[in-house]
Amino acid sequence: MNRTNQSTIIKEAINSYLDKGVTDKQDIYTKVVDQLGVPRPTVRRVARDLRTELLQKIQILQSDMPKVNTTSEEDE
């Protein structure tokens, strides 16, 4: 299994456990390791990559939000 394919499978497994309501990070790692038989450091690396990707997507989506005007009329 090549690295890209393995990362995709691990990301899908992580997302699957998150969708099922598992909230403990260590529990997710353990379940993915048991399910896929991959080393724990690999799962942690892929989880880090997944977090980075999700944070980048969140930042993109937040960039379209209108800016809130923080000055009040009293300040003017």
C-alpha positions in Angstrom: 0.0 0.0 0.0 1.6 3.3 -1.0 1.8 6.2 1.4 -0.9 8.4 -0.3 -3.4 5.5 -0.4 -2.6 4.6 3.2 -3.0 8.2 4.4 -6.4 8.3 2.6 -7.6 5.1 4.3 -6.4 6.3 7.7 -8.1 9.7 7.3 -11.4 7.9 6.4 -11.1 5.6 9.4 -10.4 8.6 11.7 -13.4 10.5 10.2 -15.5 7.4 10.6 -14.8 7.2 14.4 -15.4 10.9 14.7 -18.8 10.5 12.9 -19.7 7.7 15.3 -19.2 10.1 18.2 -15.8 8.9 19.5 -14.2 12.0 21.1 -11.1 10.7 22.8 -8.1 11.2 20.5 -6.1 8.3 22.1 -9.1 6.0 21.7 -9.4 6.9 18.0 -5.7 6.2 17.5 -6.0 2.8 19.2 -9.1 1.8 17.2 -7.5 2.9 13.9 -4.3 1.0 14.7 -6.3 -2.1 15.6 -8.6 -1.9 12.6 -5.9 -1.2 9.9 -2.8 -2.7 11.5 -0.7 0.4 10.8 1.9 1.8 13.3 0.6 4.3 15.8 3.1 7.0 14.7 1.7 6.8 11.2 -1.8 7.3 12.5 -0.6 10.3 14.6 1.1 11.8 11.5 -1.9 11.4 9.3 -4.2 12.8 12.1 -1.9 15.9 12.2 -2.1 16.2 8.4 -5.9 15.9 8.7 -6.1 18.6 11.4 -3.9 20.9 9.2 -6.1 20.4 6.2 -9.3 21.0 8.2 -7.9 24.2 9.8 -7.0 25.5 6.3 -10.5 24.9 5.0 -12.0 26.6 8.1 -9.8 29.6 7.5 -10.9 29.8 3.9 -14.6 29.6 4.9 -14.1 32.2 7.6 -12.4 34.6 5.2 -15.8 35.1 3.5 -17.5 36.2 6.7 -18.3 39.9 6.9 -16.2 41.9 9.2 -17.9 43.1 12.3 -17.6 46.8 12.9 -16.3 47.1 16.5 -16.5 50.9 16.8 -19.7 52.2 18.2 -21.4 55.5 17.4 -20.3 56.9 20.7 -16.6 56.6 19.7 -17.1 58.9 16.7 
